[in-house]
Amino acid sequence: MQPFRVALCQVRAFDLEDAASDLENVAHALDEAGAAGAQLVALPECSYPAYYVRDANPYARPGVPSFESARDLFAAKAKRYGYWLAAGIAVPHDGGTLTNSGLVFGPDGESRGRYDKSFLWHFDNNWFTLGRSFPVFDAGFCRFGILICADGRLPEIARSLAVNGAEVILDLTAWVSSGRSMSELSTTQCEYLMPTRAAENGVWVAAADKWGTEDGSIVYAGRSCVIDPTGATRVCAASDREAVVVFDVQPMAAEIVPRRPGLYGALTRPTADLPATAAEDRPLIPSSARGRVAVVPGAATLDAATIAARFAGLRAKGADLVVCGGTSGPEGWEVGLPLLESAVKQHGGALALAVATNGCMWRQSAVLVTPEHTYDHLATHGRGIELGELNAPVVPTPFGHVALVCGDEGLVPEVARCLALEGADILAWSAFEARPMIEQVTRTRADENKVYVASAWTGGAMVASPDGAIAVMSPAGSGAAMTTTANLALSRSKERAPGTNVIRDRIPEAYGALTR
């Protein structure tokens, strides 16, 4: 990748009836991007003719300029200013179908292809046909891929773009929001989802959003932004006005946890065969479909007696599952396991912890202790450590299906995804370091899979609920254990919006690049 200038056109939302004004406004934004010397320009999702198009034939409505006129305008702007353009637009097709697409034009004004949104959100399903491929475009100065709004919620989509060679991901989006005032709007996508997508894939993310209100009930968050490969937001627009966000992108070394595609077979299994699919259809009894989860910040060194005592204390306060942060221990630390197993047998519940040892080679291993059995798991991902060859088991307990996540496994989206597909309700993530992005990653893993994620690390701990919200968090440096309730009805239901399900609406046959 070479240095280049990107421009994100944050344009006002217009109703479908005002499509002509919409197109004129978009043209002004494209002129401003050209005047700024942009080399790569992005327009939001369905910047024309509208996002809420009402049916599969919006261009037949009176007063709506044709698709061809908009397409030709985009091509002319790209050629006039000599930039690459990714334009969010509703694209009609032979046979009466419509796609929510990003059209790509080269600096010569020629069409270079398109991307079609593949994770349809809510009423998208009423008129759009979903896409099934993840192309990457070579602009010379960078290779970029496109995702569209809700696509950012599925880890497989951004990951497929990265695996296919993208160095930059353009997010053509229409982030919906609500709030006390237009100037205070925000969205989970710009707060933690897209920063995580950037960091876990080691790519730049540039998101172009609308602002304002459409159809009297759809409010957009604005906040068009550029995020670097560490997950840091470099520039972000306000939520209550038009803007052309211009940023000079520089090559930047990005270190991500190496992938192990041979462990990700669940990603491409038919949806009907997944345990998570079956679990969603099983009835629950509300009075018994919940449990209490406690998280304990990690200590510097392993002390089995202290852990056992703390577990007993948390059990007395009603905790069913206690997740401890990763700690260091000597080779043969397992000699302390009987003390922990005895505590669990005496008090009930379950205990999860992870230990890093340095013998002939660094090892990071985790255990889940229940009254009946101790499940062990050697970390499958990480740098400079001995790697395990098996994914963690998903363990049925009276308070939900629990799976271990050890160390840097939590930074790899495929790990949590496969465990969720295998039916996990709660991911017990024992981390070893206070990673800069650990809060955002914890929330993302919960949100994208609709599961509880209980993460604990040296000096901190938190639980994220299946909507990505922070259910409970230990104040930094306090060492305090924190407890919250996990409602299994929230983790078993995978519907994110009406007609939008994070398990059933995946396209397993499209994710082959992730397992090769």
N, C-alpha and C positions, 0 to 999 in steps of 0.2 A: 504494500500500500504506500502511496505517496501523499504528501499534504494536499488537502483540497478544501474548498469552501462549500458548505451546505447551507441551504436556505429552507426554512420550514414556514409555509404559508398558513398562518392561523387566521382563517377567514370566518366571517359572520355566518351563522346558520340562517337559511331562508326556507320558508315553506315551499312546497311543490308549486303552488300557484304563482310564486314569485321567481320561477326558474330563470326567466330572462334577466332579472336584476341580479340574481345569483351569478350567472355566467359573466356578466359585466364586472361584478365585484372580484371574481376569481381572476379575470384578465388583468385587473389593476395589480393584484398581488403578484402575479407572475411577472409583470413589468418591474415591480419593485425588486423582486428577487434578481432579475437580470441586471438592473442598475447597480445592485450590490456586488456584482461580479461572481455570483454563485455558479458553481460547476455541477452541483447536484441539487435538485429542487423537489420538494414533496408537497402535495396537496392532501388534505384530510380524506377520510373515508366518505364516499359518496358526496364529495364537494359539489357534484352536479349529478342529477337535477335536484336531489334532496336525499336525506337518509330515509325518512319516512315516506316511501314512494307509493304506498297504499295498494298497489297491485303489480302484476308482472309486466304491465304495459304503460309505464308512466309517460312515455314520449307521445302517446296518443292523446293526451289531455290537451285541451285548448290552451294556447299561450306558452306551451313548453317547447323551446327550441329543440331541434332534433339532436339525437346522439351524434350524428355525423358532423353537425356544426360545432359541437363542443370538442369532438375529437380533432377536427381540423384546426380549431383555435389553439389547442394544446400543442399540436405539431408545429404550428407557425411560431408560437412563442419559443419553443425549444430551439428551432432553427434560427430565429432572429437573434437570440442571445447566446447561442452555442452551448447550452447546458443540457444535461441529462434531466429528464422529468419523469417522476412517478406520480400519476394523477389518479386520485380516488374517484371512481365514477360507476354508475350503474350501467352495465353493458348488455344490450339486447342481442339475442341470438336467433338463428333460424329455428323454427319450431315453437316459438313463443316463450322461450326461457329467458331468464335474466340472471346475471351474476353481479355480485358486489366485488368489484375488481380494482386493481391498480394497473393502469396502462402505462407502459414504459416507452418513452421516446428518446432517441439519441440526439446529439447536438446537430445532426443534419436534418432533424425533423422527421426522420423515418421511425416507424413503429418497430420496437425491438422485442415486443412480447407483452405478456400480462401475467399477473397473479390473481387468482380468484380466492376469495375468503373461504376457508375450509371449516371454521368453527362458527356456525351461525347462531346469532344471539336473538332470543325471544322472537319478535315478529319478523326478523330476517327470514325465518323459515316459511313465512306465508307467501313470499314472492321470489326469493333468491335460490338458485341452485348452487350447491357447494362445490368447491374446487378440491382437487385430489393430488396436486403436485406442488413442488416447492422450488421453483427455478431461481437461479442466481445469475445476475447480469454483470458482465465485465465492462466497466467504464474506462479501463486503462489505469486510472489513478486509484481505483479500488474495485473490489467485487462486492456487490450489494444484493441483498434479498429483501423481499417485502412480506410483511404480515399486516393484517387489517384488524384493528381493534381487539375483539374478543379472542382472536387467534393468540394473543399474548398470554391468555390464561391457560393454554395447553402447552406443557413443556416440550412436547414432541415437535411442535411447529418451528419454534425458534431453533431448537436443536437440529432439526433437519436442514434448515438453512445454513447453520454453521458447519455441519458435516458436509454439506454440498459446496462449501468453500466461501461462504459469505464472510466478509470482514466488517461489513456494516449492515445493520438491519434497519430499514425504513419502516416505521410504524405509521401507516395511514389510518388515522383513528377518529372515532367520535365518542370520546369518553363521556358518559353520562354522569351526572352529579346531582347533589342537592346541598343546601346550606342556608345559613342565616342571611347571606348577601352574595351577590354575584362576585364581589371581590374576594370572598373567602372560600370559593369553591376549590375542591381538590378531588382526587380519585386514588383508589388503591393501586391503580395501574402505574401512576407516576410516583407514588410513594414507595412501593416495594416490589411490585411484580416486574416492571420493566427494568429497574436497576438490577434485580436478580438475574433476569434474562441476559443482560449485558455481562455481568460478572461470571456467571456459570459457563458462558460460551466464549468469553474473552473477545467480545466484539463491541464496536460502537453501536449505540442505538440512537436514532433520531426520530422523534415522534411529532407528527403534525396533527393538531386537533382543531376542531371547530370551537367557537364560543357563541354564547347566546342561547336562544330558545327556539325550538321548532315545534310546530303543530300544537302550541299552547301547553305542552306537557313534557317535552323532552328538553332537558337543560344540559348544556355541554360545559365541561370543566375548563376548557382552554388548556393552559399549562404545557403548551408545546415545548419540548425540551430535547437536549442532547445529553446523553449519558455515556461516560467513558467505559473502557473494558474492566475497570475495577468496580463499577457500579456507582461511581460518583456522578451526580448531576452537575454538568458544567455551566449550563445556562437554561433558564426556564421562563417562559412568558407568563404574564398575568392571566387571570381567568376571566376578565371582564372587558376585553377590548381586542381589536384586531392587531396583528403584529406579523412581521416577517422576521423570524428569528434567524440570524446569520451567525455562523460559527466556523472557525477554521480548525478542521480536524487534522491532527498530527498522528503519524505512526506511533504506536505505543505498545510496548511489550506487555503481554498478558499471560499470566500463568494460571492455567486451570488444572483441575485434577484429571489425570488421564482416564479416558473411557475404557470400558471392557465390554465390547458389544456381545461377546458370547454369553454374558450373564443376563441379557435383557430380553430373553425370548418371550416373556409375558407381553411385551409391547405389541407384538404382531399376532397374538392368539385371537381367535374369533371372540367377539364381545360376549356372545351367548355362553361361551365356555368359562368365563371368568368367575371366580368366587365372589367378587364384588357385585357382579350383576345378580347372582342368586341371592346374595345377602340383602340387596335393596328390595327384593320381593317378599322377604320373610316378615311376618308380623312381629311386632314388639309389644311387650307389656310395659306401659310407661313407668310403673312403680319399681320395676326391676331393671330397666334399660338405662342405667346410669351408674357412675362410679366416681370416686374422688381420686384425683391425680395430684401428687406432690412432686415438686422439683427442688433439688438440693444443689447449690453451687458446688463445684468440684474443689477438692483440697489439693495441696501440692503433692502430698505423698499418701499412699494407701495406709489406712488404719482400720482394719476390719472391726475392731471392738467399738470404735467411734461410730462407724456406719451402722452397726447392729443396734447400738443404743439410740441413734437418731431415727432409725427405721421404727423401733418400738415406740418412740415418742410420737411419731407421725401417725402410726397406726392407732394410737390412743386418741388421736384427734380426728380419726375417721378416714384417713387416707387408704385407698385400696391399692394403688400403684405408686411406688416411690422411685423416681428417676434421679440418679446421682450423676454429677458431672464427672468427666474422665479424670483419672488420677494416675500417678506414676507408682510403679511397684517393682519389686525384684523378680527375677526369674523364679518360678515356683510359688508365686503369690497365691496360687490356688490352695495352698495349705490353710489359708484363712477362710476358705469357702465354707467348711463345716460350721463355723461360728455364725456366718450369715444365713446358711440354710437352717440352722437351729432356730434363729430368731424368726425366720419366716414361718417355719412349722409351728412355732409357739404362738405367734400373733396373727397368722393368716396374711392374706394379701399377696403382693408380689414386689420384688425389688429388682431394679435394673441398674447396672453400673458398668463402666469400662475401665480397663487398666492398660497402660503402656509400659512395656518392659524392654530393656536393652541387654540382650545376651549376645549371641553370635550375630543377631540382626534385630532391629526394632520390630516389635509386634504390638499391635493394638487389638485387644480382644474385649468382647462384651459378654455379660451373662444376664439372663433373666431367671431369677429364682422364684419359684412358686412352691407351695407346700408339697406338691406331688413330684416336681422334677426341676432340675437345673438345666437350662438351655444355654449353650455357649455358641459364640459366633466370632470368627476371626475376620477382621475388617477386610473387605474385598477391594477397597480403593484407597489410594494415598501414595505419597512419594517417599522412597527410601525405607519402606517397611516390607516385611513379609506379608504377602497377600493371600487371603483365603480364596477358595474356589467355589464356595456355595453361598447363595443368598441367605439372609437370616430367615428363620422360620417365622410363620405367623401363628401365634400361640393363642388358642381359645382360653379365655378366663371368664369368671362370672361377671366381670365388669367390662367385657369387650375383648376383641381380638387385638393382641399386642405384638408389635414387631420391633426388634432392635435396630438401631442405626448407630454405627460406631465411627467416631472421629470424622474424617473428611468424607465419608459416605454421604453425609447430609448435604454436601455441596454439589453432589452429582444428581441431577434431576431424575435420571433413570432408576436410581436405587429406590427412592421414595415412591416413584410411580409404580414400579413392579410390585412393591409390598402392598400398595393400595389396591392394585388390581387383584392381588391374591387375597384380599379381604380384610386387611388391617384397618382397625378403627382408630388405633392410637399408635403413633410412632414414638418410641422412647429413644431420643437422640442424646447419647452421652458424648459430648465433644470435649476436646482437650485444650482448646485455646479460645480466647475471646476474639474471634475473627471479626474484622471490621463490619462485615455484612451479616453477622449471624442472626440479628433480629429480623432483618428483611428476608433472609432465606427461610428462617423458621416460619414466618407468616406466609411466604409463598408456597412452601411445601404443604401447609395446611389448606390454603385457599385452592391451589390447583388440583388437589386430590380430594377435597372435602373430608378431611380427617383431622383429629387432634394431633398436634405435635408438641411433645414435652421435651424441651431441650435444656441441657444444663452443661455448664462449662466452668473453667476456673474463674471464680469471682462473680458468676451470674447464672441466671436460670429464668425460664419463662414457659408458659403454655399458650399456644395459639389455638383458637377454636376453628371449626371447619369453614368459617367465612373469612378467615385470615385475621380476625380481630385478636388483640392481646387479651386473653382471659385473665392472666395473672402474671406478674413479673417481680423478681427479686430485686430490690434496690441495689444498684451497683456498689460492690464493695462491702455490703452488709453481711454477707454470708447467710442471710435468712432463707429458710425453706418456705415455699409458698404452696398453697393448695387450692384447687378449684374443682368444680364438678364437670364431668364429661357426660353429656347426654347422647347416648348412642343413636337416638333418632336423627340427630343432626349429622352424624358421620355416616350413617347407613344411606340416607337420602342423598343422591348425587346431583340433584337438580339445582343449578345455579340461578336460572331464570326460567320462566315458563317455556317449555319446549327446548331447553338447553341443559344438557346433562354432561358432566365432565367425564363420565365413563361410557355411557351408551352412544354419545355423539362423537367419540373418537373415530378415526378411520384406520384401523389396524393394518389394512393392506397397503396403505400409503406410507408406512413408516419403516419400510424394508431397509433403508439406508442406515437406520439406527442399530440394526442387528447384524449388519455385514462387517 
